[in-house]
Amino acid sequence: MAEQRQGNYLVRESYYQFMTHMQDDIKYTGYNWRDKLFDKTLSSYLLADPKRSQIMGQIKKLMVYIIDNVSTIKKAMNYTVDKNYKYLN
């Protein structure tokens, strides 16, 4: 199996990306829903039981993963948005 390469050049933002978005002033990028996904949608009775809260924590991670991947699909279908754009709701 090939070794994974490491280095700063693999993680830094490209110069082109930096230059095109240097003057961006995006203020309202959305609500931080990742932390409060189930707190606002489920009954507090379900989250009160310790066994259920552990299972709900796992389900919450799965739901966050699915919703984040929907934004990847949105970027793929919208040809006017750059593939590295972070602020798509």
Buried (B, 14 or more C-beta within 10 A) or exposed (E): EEEEEEEEEEEEEEEEEEEEBEEEEEEEEEEEEEEEBBEEEBEEEEBEEEEBEEEBEEBBEEBBEEEEEEBEEEBEEEEEEEEEBEEEE
